[in-house]
Amino acid sequence: EPLLLAMEAPNLQASWEALLEVAGGDQAEALRVLQRNPACLMGSAEELKTKSLREFELAADALDAMRPVTDVMRDIGPEGLAASAAALGVAALGAAALGNSKRRQGPADP
């Protein structure tokens, strides 16, 4: 994720530590989430600590699902890129809403 290069090192370190905390200290799990969605480190450490690994997974699923669309839209030019950004935003909101509703419901019965 190129935008990570623009972040100040202390902020990036704090975001990584927050993601690691969300992963329960499991570095392999935090790295797995990070590989699927490197941009997740762009949030503040305080914000990241309010998330669950499931929410990061849902966001990565939305990004994966939208990737073919955003690739085509990028080829169209700036208008296509703007349209794909809007679509991605809608998908991310849907994923976040789904994560919130499942968290309120609690674990499923076995």
TIMI-2910 file (N, C-alpha, C, CB; in pm, 1 decimal, decimal comma, always signed):
<rs>
+----------+----------+----------+----------+----------+----------+----------+----------+----------+----------+----------+----------+------+
!      n_x !      n_y !      n_z !     ca_x !     ca_y !     ca_z !      c_x !      c_y !      c_z !     cb_x !     cb_y !     cb_z ! resn !
+----------+----------+----------+----------+----------+----------+----------+----------+----------+----------+----------+----------+------+
!    +86,2 !   -117,9 !     +0,0 !     +0,0 !     +0,0 !     +0,0 !    +89,7 !   +122,7 !     +0,0 !    -97,5 !     +0,6 !   +123,3 !  Glu !
!    +94,3 !   +197,5 !   -110,3 !   +184,3 !   +312,9 !   -121,4 !   +160,7 !   +421,3 !    -16,3 !   +170,5 !   +373,4 !   -257,3 !  Pro !
!    +36,1 !   +439,5 !    +25,6 !     +8,7 !   +545,4 !   +122,9 !    +73,6 !   +519,7 !   +258,7 !   -140,4 !   +561,0 !   +140,7 !  Leu !
!   +103,9 !   +394,4 !   +287,7 !   +172,5 !   +364,1 !   +413,7 !   +309,5 !   +430,2 !   +419,2 !   +186,8 !   +212,8 !   +431,6 !  Leu !
!   +369,9 !   +451,0 !   +301,4 !   +500,7 !   +515,9 !   +296,9 !   +495,0 !   +661,4 !   +341,9 !   +557,4 !   +508,1 !   +156,9 !  Leu !
!   +377,0 !   +721,2 !   +333,7 !   +361,5 !   +861,6 !   +373,1 !   +335,8 !   +877,5 !   +523,1 !   +247,6 !   +925,0 !   +294,7 !  Ala !
!   +311,9 !   +767,6 !   +591,3 !   +283,2 !   +775,7 !   +735,1 !   +411,8 !   +795,8 !   +814,0 !   +210,5 !   +648,4 !   +783,6 !  Met !
!   +399,7 !   +864,3 !   +924,0 !   +514,3 !   +880,1 !  +1013,0 !   +537,2 !   +749,2 !  +1087,8 !   +492,3 !   +998,1 !  +1112,7 !  Glu !
!   +662,2 !   +714,6 !  +1105,7 !   +699,6 !   +586,1 !  +1164,6 !   +631,9 !   +559,4 !  +1299,7 !   +849,4 !   +580,3 !  +1181,7 !  Ala !
!   +625,6 !   +657,2 !  +1390,8 !   +560,3 !   +627,9 !  +1519,7 !   +411,7 !   +593,2 !  +1504,2 !   +574,8 !   +747,5 !  +1613,6 !  Pro !
!   +343,7 !   +659,0 !  +1409,3 !   +201,5 !   +629,3 !  +1387,6 !   +183,5 !   +489,9 !  +1327,8 !   +137,8 !   +735,1 !  +1295,2 !  Asn !
!   +269,9 !   +455,3 !  +1233,6 !   +264,5 !   +323,7 !  +1172,1 !   +293,3 !   +215,0 !  +1276,4 !   +364,8 !   +314,7 !  +1055,3 !  Leu !
!   +391,1 !   +238,6 !  +1360,7 !   +425,3 !   +143,6 !  +1467,7 !   +308,0 !   +127,2 !  +1563,8 !   +551,1 !   +190,8 !  +1544,7 !  Gln !
!   +244,1 !   +237,6 !  +1600,7 !   +129,6 !   +230,9 !  +1692,8 !    +13,8 !   +154,3 !  +1629,8 !    +83,5 !   +372,6 !  +1732,5 !  Ala !
!     -8,6 !   +174,0 !  +1499,8 !   -116,0 !   +101,4 !  +1430,9 !    -85,9 !    -47,6 !  +1426,3 !   -135,5 !   +155,6 !  +1288,2 !  Ser !
!    +38,7 !    -83,2 !  +1397,5 !    +77,2 !   -224,7 !  +1396,4 !    +56,6 !   -286,1 !  +1534,4 !   +224,4 !   -241,1 !  +1352,0 !  Trp !
!    +97,8 !   -217,6 !  +1638,5 !    +82,7 !   -269,9 !  +1774,3 !    -65,0 !   -286,0 !  +1810,8 !   +152,3 !   -177,1 !  +1875,3 !  Glu !
!   -148,9 !   -193,3 !  +1762,8 !   -292,3 !   -204,4 !  +1789,1 !   -350,8 !   -325,3 !  +1717,0 !   -365,2 !    -76,1 !  +1745,6 !  Ala !
!   -310,8 !   -346,4 !  +1591,1 !   -357,2 !   -463,1 !  +1516,5 !   -311,3 !   -591,4 !  +1585,7 !   -305,6 !   -458,7 !  +1370,8 !  Leu !
!   -189,8 !   -592,0 !  +1632,3 !   -136,8 !   -707,4 !  +1704,4 !   -217,6 !   -732,9 !  +1831,6 !    +11,9 !   -685,9 !  +1738,8 !  Leu !
!   -256,9 !   -627,3 !  +1899,4 !   -339,1 !   -639,8 !  +2020,1 !   -475,8 !   -700,0 !  +1984,9 !   -356,8 !   -501,3 !  +2088,9 !  Glu !
!   -534,9 !   -651,9 !  +1875,0 !   -664,6 !   -704,7 !  +1830,0 !   -652,2 !   -853,8 !  +1798,6 !   -715,7 !   -627,1 !  +1705,0 !  Val !
!   -536,6 !   -893,8 !  +1746,5 !   -511,6 !  -1034,6 !  +1712,6 !   -472,8 !  -1116,4 !  +1836,1 !   -400,9 !  -1044,8 !  +1606,7 !  Ala !
!   -484,3 !  -1058,3 !  +1952,7 !   -453,4 !  -1131,3 !  +2075,6 !   -305,9 !  -1162,9 !  +2090,0 !   -532,1 !  -1258,7 !  +2080,6 !  Gly !
!   -221,1 !  -1080,0 !  +2027,9 !    -77,6 !  -1100,6 !  +2036,3 !    -24,3 !  -1202,7 !  +1936,6 !    -41,9 !  -1143,1 !  +2174,0 !  Gly !
!   -112,5 !  -1257,6 !  +1854,9 !    -73,5 !  -1358,4 !  +1755,6 !    -18,7 !  -1287,8 !  +1631,8 !   -194,5 !  -1450,3 !  +1717,9 !  Asp !
!   +112,8 !  -1282,3 !  +1621,2 !   +177,1 !  -1208,9 !  +1512,4 !   +142,0 !  -1267,9 !  +1375,5 !   +328,6 !  -1208,7 !  +1531,7 !  Gln !
!   +132,7 !  -1398,7 !  +1366,3 !    +98,6 !  -1463,2 !  +1238,3 !    -40,7 !  -1422,5 !  +1192,8 !   +107,2 !  -1616,5 !  +1250,7 !  Ala !
!   -133,5 !  -1416,0 !  +1286,6 !   -271,0 !  -1375,9 !  +1252,6 !   -275,3 !  -1229,1 !  +1211,0 !   -366,1 !  -1399,9 !  +1372,4 !  Glu !
!   -204,1 !  -1143,1 !  +1281,8 !   -199,1 !  -1001,4 !  +1245,9 !   -136,8 !   -982,5 !  +1108,0 !   -120,0 !   -922,1 !  +1351,0 !  Ala !
!    -33,0 !  -1057,8 !  +1078,3 !    +30,1 !  -1049,7 !   +946,3 !    -62,5 !  -1100,4 !   +836,4 !   +160,2 !  -1129,3 !   +944,9 !  Leu !
!   -140,6 !  -1202,9 !   +865,4 !   -236,1 !  -1254,9 !   +767,1 !   -339,4 !  -1147,7 !   +731,5 !   -306,6 !  -1381,8 !   +821,4 !  Arg !
!   -391,5 !  -1079,2 !   +834,3 !   -487,2 !   -970,6 !   +811,3 !   -420,8 !   -858,5 !   +732,0 !   -542,2 !   -916,5 !   +945,8 !  Val !
!   -299,5 !   -826,4 !   +768,4 !   -226,4 !   -718,1 !   +702,9 !   -197,6 !   -750,5 !   +556,3 !    -95,7 !   -690,6 !   +776,9 !  Leu !
!   -167,6 !   -875,0 !   +525,8 !   -142,2 !   -913,5 !   +387,3 !   -266,7 !   -898,5 !   +300,9 !    -91,9 !  -1056,9 !   +381,1 !  Gln !
!   -381,2 !   -924,9 !   +357,3 !   -506,1 !   -912,7 !   +280,9 !   -547,9 !   -767,6 !   +263,4 !   -617,8 !   -990,1 !   +349,6 !  Arg !
!   -514,2 !   -683,5 !   +359,9 !   -556,7 !   -543,9 !   +353,9 !   -453,0 !   -454,6 !   +421,7 !   -695,1 !   -526,1 !   +420,3 !  Asn !
!   -343,7 !   -423,0 !   +351,7 !   -238,9 !   -340,3 !   +412,2 !   -287,9 !   -202,7 !   +456,7 !   -125,8 !   -323,2 !   +314,9 !  Pro !
!   -389,3 !   -151,8 !   +390,6 !   -439,2 !    -18,6 !   +424,4 !   -502,8 !    -13,2 !   +563,3 !   -539,8 !    +26,4 !   +320,8 !  Ala !
!   -527,4 !   -128,5 !   +624,7 !   -588,6 !   -125,2 !   +758,1 !   -498,2 !    -54,2 !   +858,6 !   -618,9 !   -267,9 !   +806,6 !  Cys !
!   -369,0 !    -48,1 !   +831,2 !   -278,3 !    +22,2 !   +923,0 !   -288,0 !   +173,9 !   +912,2 !   -136,0 !    -20,4 !   +896,7 !  Leu !
!   -364,0 !   +223,1 !   +816,7 !   -374,4 !   +367,7 !   +799,7 !   -463,9 !   +431,9 !   +905,2 !   -427,1 !   +399,8 !   +661,5 !  Met !
!   -544,5 !   +352,4 !   +973,1 !   -627,4 !   +405,7 !  +1079,5 !   -544,0 !   +434,6 !  +1203,8 !   -740,3 !   +308,6 !  +1112,7 !  Gly !
!   -600,8 !   +513,5 !  +1290,5 !   -529,8 !   +542,9 !  +1415,4 !   -529,8 !   +418,8 !  +1504,2 !   -594,9 !   +663,4 !  +1489,6 !  Ser !
!   -431,4 !   +410,9 !  +1589,8 !   -421,3 !   +297,2 !  +1681,2 !   -546,9 !   +287,1 !  +1768,0 !   -295,6 !   +310,1 !  +1769,9 !  Ala !
!   -596,7 !   +400,0 !  +1813,0 !   -717,2 !   +399,5 !  +1897,4 !   -836,0 !   +343,1 !  +1821,9 !   -749,3 !   +541,2 !  +1946,7 !  Glu !
!   -848,8 !   +378,8 !  +1694,1 !   -959,0 !   +328,6 !  +1612,8 !   -944,2 !   +179,0 !  +1587,7 !   -966,0 !   +404,1 !  +1479,6 !  Glu !
!   -823,3 !   +135,0 !  +1557,4 !   -800,3 !     -6,2 !  +1529,1 !   -835,9 !    -93,3 !  +1649,0 !   -655,1 !    -29,1 !  +1489,2 !  Leu !
!   -811,0 !    -43,9 !  +1768,2 !   -838,4 !   -122,1 !  +1889,5 !   -987,9 !   -146,0 !  +1910,8 !   -780,4 !    -51,4 !  +2011,3 !  Lys !
!  -1073,0 !    -68,3 !  +1843,8 !  -1217,6 !    -86,3 !  +1858,4 !  -1272,0 !   -190,7 !  +1761,6 !  -1289,3 !    +46,1 !  +1836,7 !  Thr !
!  -1187,2 !   -244,2 !  +1674,0 !  -1229,9 !   -339,4 !  +1571,1 !  -1202,1 !   -482,4 !  +1616,0 !  -1158,6 !   -310,7 !  +1437,4 !  Lys !
!  -1262,7 !   -574,4 !  +1543,6 !  -1235,1 !   -716,5 !  +1565,0 !  -1166,4 !   -770,8 !  +1440,4 !  -1366,5 !   -796,4 !  +1596,3 !  Ser !
!  -1102,0 !   -885,3 !  +1453,4 !  -1040,7 !   -948,2 !  +1336,5 !  -1146,1 !   -977,3 !  +1230,6 !   -967,9 !  -1077,8 !  +1376,4 !  Leu !
!  -1265,5 !  -1012,2 !  +1272,4 !  -1375,0 !  -1040,2 !  +1177,3 !  -1406,1 !   -916,9 !  +1093,2 !  -1502,5 !  -1086,4 !  +1252,6 !  Arg !
!  -1404,4 !   -799,1 !  +1153,5 !  -1430,1 !   -676,5 !  +1077,0 !  -1320,6 !   -652,9 !   +973,4 !  -1440,4 !   -555,3 !  +1171,3 !  Glu !
!  -1195,9 !   -681,2 !  +1009,5 !  -1087,3 !   -668,0 !   +912,9 !  -1105,1 !   -768,6 !   +799,5 !   -950,6 !   -688,0 !   +981,7 !  Phe !
!  -1149,3 !   -889,6 !   +833,3 !  -1173,0 !   -992,0 !   +731,5 !  -1285,2 !   -949,3 !   +637,0 !  -1207,6 !  -1126,7 !   +797,5 !  Glu !
!  -1392,9 !   -894,0 !   +692,2 !  -1504,6 !   -849,0 !   +608,9 !  -1460,7 !   -737,9 !   +513,9 !  -1620,8 !   -800,2 !   +696,9 !  Leu !
!  -1379,1 !   -646,0 !   +564,1 !  -1329,0 !   -538,4 !   +477,9 !  -1241,3 !   -595,1 !   +366,8 !  -1249,9 !   -435,0 !   +560,6 !  Ala !
!  -1156,5 !   -691,7 !   +400,0 !  -1070,3 !   -753,2 !   +298,7 !  -1153,9 !   -830,5 !   +196,6 !   -967,2 !   -846,9 !   +365,2 !  Ala !
!  -1260,5 !   -896,7 !   +242,7 !  -1349,9 !   -967,4 !   +150,7 !  -1414,8 !   -869,4 !    +53,5 !  -1458,2 !  -1044,5 !   +228,8 !  Asp !
!  -1457,0 !   -753,1 !   +105,2 !  -1518,5 !   -651,3 !    +19,4 !  -1417,3 !   -600,6 !    -83,3 !  -1572,5 !   -533,4 !   +104,4 !  Ala !
!  -1295,0 !   -576,9 !    -38,9 !  -1190,9 !   -531,6 !   -132,3 !  -1165,1 !   -636,4 !   -240,1 !  -1060,0 !   -500,5 !    -56,7 !  Leu !
!  -1157,2 !   -762,8 !   -199,7 !  -1134,5 !   -870,7 !   -296,3 !  -1249,2 !   -879,9 !   -396,2 !  -1117,1 !  -1004,9 !   -223,7 !  Asp !
!  -1371,8 !   -866,2 !   -346,2 !  -1489,1 !   -876,5 !   -433,4 !  -1494,5 !   -760,8 !   -533,4 !  -1617,7 !   -879,2 !   -349,3 !  Ala !
!  -1448,6 !   -645,1 !   -490,4 !  -1456,3 !   -525,4 !   -576,3 !  -1335,2 !   -510,5 !   -667,7 !  -1469,8 !   -400,8 !   -490,6 !  Met !
!  -1230,7 !   -587,9 !   -645,2 !  -1106,9 !   -569,7 !   -722,1 !  -1127,6 !   -577,7 !   -874,0 !  -1005,6 !   -674,0 !   -680,0 !  Arg !
!  -1202,1 !   -675,1 !   -927,7 !  -1221,8 !   -675,8 !  -1072,9 !  -1290,5 !   -549,0 !  -1123,5 !  -1303,3 !   -797,1 !  -1113,2 !  Pro !
!  -1384,4 !   -498,3 !  -1046,1 !  -1455,1 !   -375,9 !  -1085,9 !  -1361,1 !   -256,5 !  -1081,1 !  -1577,3 !   -351,1 !   -994,7 !  Val !
!  -1286,0 !   -244,5 !   -973,9 !  -1197,1 !   -129,1 !   -963,3 !  -1086,4 !   -134,1 !  -1068,1 !  -1136,3 !   -121,8 !   -823,4 !  Thr !
!  -1042,1 !   -254,6 !  -1104,6 !   -941,2 !   -265,8 !  -1210,3 !   -995,3 !   -214,7 !  -1343,1 !   -894,9 !   -411,3 !  -1225,1 !  Asp !
!  -1119,1 !   -252,3 !  -1375,7 !  -1181,5 !   -205,5 !  -1500,3 !  -1204,4 !    -55,2 !  -1494,2 !  -1315,3 !   -278,9 !  -1525,9 !  Val !
!  -1253,3 !     -7,8 !  -1380,9 !  -1282,1 !   +135,5 !  -1367,1 !  -1154,6 !   +218,4 !  -1377,2 !  -1352,3 !   +163,6 !  -1233,5 !  Met !
!  -1045,7 !   +166,1 !  -1326,7 !   -917,9 !   +236,5 !  -1334,3 !   -878,5 !   +256,3 !  -1480,8 !   -807,3 !   +158,4 !  -1257,9 !  Arg !
!   -905,7 !   +154,2 !  -1563,6 !   -874,5 !   +163,7 !  -1706,2 !   -958,4 !   +270,1 !  -1776,7 !   -895,9 !    +29,0 !  -1773,0 !  Asp !
!  -1076,4 !   +298,0 !  -1724,2 !  -1164,3 !   +399,3 !  -1784,9 !  -1106,9 !   +539,6 !  -1764,4 !  -1307,1 !   +390,9 !  -1724,7 !  Ile !
!  -1040,7 !   +561,9 !  -1654,1 !   -981,7 !   +692,8 !  -1626,8 !  -1031,2 !   +748,3 !  -1495,1 !  -1013,0 !   +790,4 !  -1739,3 !  Gly !
!  -1011,5 !   +879,9 !  -1474,1 !  -1049,0 !   +941,6 !  -1345,5 !  -1195,9 !   +922,9 !  -1308,2 !  -1018,3 !  +1088,6 !  -1349,4 !  Pro !
!  -1284,6 !   +929,6 !  -1406,5 !  -1427,4 !   +912,1 !  -1376,0 !  -1454,0 !   +770,0 !  -1327,1 !  -1514,3 !   +943,1 !  -1500,7 !  Glu !
!  -1388,1 !   +673,9 !  -1390,5 !  -1403,3 !   +535,2 !  -1349,5 !  -1346,9 !   +510,2 !  -1211,8 !  -1337,2 !   +444,1 !  -1448,5 !  Gly !
!  -1235,4 !   +572,9 !  -1183,8 !  -1173,5 !   +558,4 !  -1052,5 !  -1263,3 !   +617,3 !   -944,1 !  -1035,6 !   +626,0 !  -1050,2 !  Leu !
!  -1325,4 !   +731,5 !   -972,0 !  -1416,3 !   +793,4 !   -875,3 !  -1538,1 !   +704,3 !   -852,1 !  -1460,6 !   +933,0 !   -924,1 !  Ala !
!  -1591,4 !   +646,2 !   -959,0 !  -1707,0 !   +557,6 !   -945,7 !  -1671,2 !   +433,0 !   -865,9 !  -1760,6 !   +518,1 !  -1083,7 !  Ala !
!  -1552,6 !   +377,8 !   -891,0 !  -1513,9 !   +257,2 !   -817,3 !  -1486,7 !   +288,8 !   -670,8 !  -1390,1 !   +192,9 !   -880,8 !  Ser !
!  -1435,0 !   +407,5 !   -642,8 !  -1413,2 !   +446,8 !   -502,7 !  -1546,9 !   +456,0 !   -429,4 !  -1337,9 !   +582,7 !   -494,5 !  Ala !
!  -1648,0 !   +510,4 !   -497,5 !  -1780,4 !   +519,4 !   -436,4 !  -1837,9 !   +380,5 !   -412,0 !  -1875,3 !   +601,3 !   -525,0 !  Ala !
!  -1822,0 !   +290,8 !   -508,8 !  -1872,6 !   +154,1 !   -493,8 !  -1801,0 !    +82,5 !   -380,7 !  -1856,2 !    +75,5 !   -624,6 !  Ala !
!  -1671,5 !   +102,0 !   -371,6 !  -1594,0 !    +39,0 !   -265,1 !  -1638,7 !    +92,0 !   -129,0 !  -1443,1 !    +63,8 !   -285,7 !  Leu !
!  -1666,2 !   +220,4 !   -121,5 !  -1714,7 !   +278,5 !     +3,6 !  -1845,5 !   +215,8 !    +47,1 !  -1732,0 !   +428,4 !    -11,0 !  Gly !
!  -1936,4 !   +195,7 !    -47,5 !  -2064,7 !   +132,0 !    -17,3 !  -2042,1 !    -11,3 !    +30,4 !  -2157,3 !   +133,7 !   -141,4 !  Val !
!  -1952,2 !    -84,0 !    -37,6 !  -1923,0 !   -221,9 !     +2,2 !  -1862,3 !   -226,9 !   +142,0 !  -1828,1 !   -287,8 !    -98,6 !  Ala !
!  -1771,9 !   -133,9 !   +172,0 !  -1708,4 !   -131,2 !   +303,8 !  -1810,1 !    -99,2 !   +412,8 !  -1594,5 !    -28,5 !   +306,2 !  Ala !
!  -1902,2 !     -7,9 !   +384,3 !  -2007,2 !    +23,4 !   +481,7 !  -2095,7 !    -98,4 !   +506,8 !  -2092,7 !   +142,1 !   +432,8 !  Leu !
!  -2125,9 !   -171,0 !   +399,7 !  -2206,4 !   -292,1 !   +415,2 !  -2135,0 !   -396,1 !   +499,0 !  -2241,0 !   -350,5 !   +279,4 !  Gly !
!  -2005,5 !   -412,7 !   +475,1 !  -1927,7 !   -509,1 !   +552,5 !  -1922,6 !   -468,9 !   +699,6 !  -1785,5 !   -521,2 !   +495,9 !  Ala !
!  -1904,9 !   -340,1 !   +724,1 !  -1899,4 !   -292,7 !   +862,6 !  -2034,1 !   -311,8 !   +931,5 !  -1857,9 !   -144,6 !   +867,3 !  Ala !
!  -2142,8 !   -283,6 !   +859,2 !  -2276,0 !   -301,4 !   +916,8 !  -2301,8 !   -447,9 !   +948,6 !  -2383,7 !   -248,2 !   +821,3 !  Ala !
!  -2260,2 !   -536,8 !   +859,2 !  -2276,5 !   -679,9 !   +882,3 !  -2197,2 !   -723,2 !  +1004,5 !  -2232,6 !   -760,0 !   +759,1 !  Leu !
!  -2074,9 !   -675,1 !  +1015,8 !  -1993,2 !   -708,3 !  +1131,9 !  -2055,7 !   -659,9 !  +1261,1 !  -1855,2 !   -649,6 !  +1116,9 !  Gly !
!  -2111,0 !   -538,2 !  +1259,9 !  -2174,4 !   -483,5 !  +1379,8 !  -2298,9 !   -561,7 !  +1417,5 !  -2209,7 !   -337,0 !  +1359,0 !  Asn !
!  -2381,0 !   -599,4 !  +1318,0 !  -2502,9 !   -673,0 !  +1349,9 !  -2470,0 !   -811,5 !  +1404,2 !  -2592,5 !   -684,6 !  +1226,2 !  Ser !
!  -2367,8 !   -877,7 !  +1350,1 !  -2329,4 !  -1009,7 !  +1399,5 !  -2270,7 !   -999,5 !  +1540,5 !  -2227,9 !  -1075,5 !  +1304,1 !  Lys !
!  -2198,3 !   -891,0 !  +1568,9 !  -2140,7 !   -874,1 !  +1702,2 !  -2251,7 !   -854,1 !  +1804,6 !  -2042,5 !   -754,7 !  +1705,0 !  Arg !
!  -2358,8 !   -780,2 !  +1768,2 !  -2470,0 !   -757,6 !  +1860,1 !  -2548,1 !   -886,7 !  +1884,7 !  -2563,5 !   -649,0 !  +1805,1 !  Arg !
!  -2554,2 !   -973,7 !  +1780,3 !  -2627,8 !  -1097,9 !  +1793,2 !  -2557,1 !  -1198,9 !  +1882,2 !  -2650,9 !  -1157,3 !  +1658,0 !  Gln !
!  -2426,7 !  -1189,6 !  +1887,8 !  -2349,1 !  -1285,1 !  +1965,4 !  -2316,8 !  -1407,1 !  +1883,2 !  -2423,5 !  -1325,1 !  +2091,1 !  Gly !
!  -2248,2 !  -1502,3 !  +1942,9 !  -2206,6 !  -1621,8 !  +1869,0 !  -2327,0 !  -1706,5 !  +1828,0 !  -2109,9 !  -1705,8 !  +1953,6 !  Pro !
!  -2314,0 !  -1773,5 !  +1714,9 !  -2420,0 !  -1861,8 !  +1668,0 !  -2424,3 !  -1986,8 !  +1753,9 !  -2399,4 !  -1898,6 !  +1519,9 !  Ala !
!  -2542,5 !  -2044,7 !  +1761,2 !  -2556,4 !  -2170,1 !  +1836,0 !  -2486,6 !  -2280,8 !  +1760,8 !  -2705,3 !  -2205,7 !  +1859,2 !  Asp !
!  -2415,1 !  -2368,3 !  +1831,2 !  -2344,9 !  -2478,9 !  +1763,2 !  -2441,0 !  -2581,0 !  +1707,8 !  -2248,3 !  -2547,4 !  +1858,2 !  Pro !
+----------+----------+----------+----------+----------+----------+----------+----------+----------+----------+----------+----------+------+
</rs>
